[in-house]
């Protein structure tokens, strides 16, 4: 079995659901919980995987908590001085 994402125009939805009903032995409809929580879930997932790969490959630096704390403190000090 394969899983697909299908977009159906509003005015065609009833016809589509009738087709699914008539093909119920071959088609299963279920809601994707990920998309209910975040409509761009799969795009965000892809971006995060790319960031992780970039960190692993050395294309992007991941800061330690201490480095982050220092940089964010410096950032706020610079904002206050402007």
NORFEN-V440883 format. One record per helix or strand of 2 or more residues. SS is the DSSP state (A for helix, B for strand). FROM is the first residue (numbers start at 1). TO is the last residue. If there is no record, write none. Layout:
ss->[SS SS]
from->[FROM FROM]
to->[TO TO]
This chain:
ss->[A A A A]
from->[10 33 41 65]
to->[22 37 56 81]
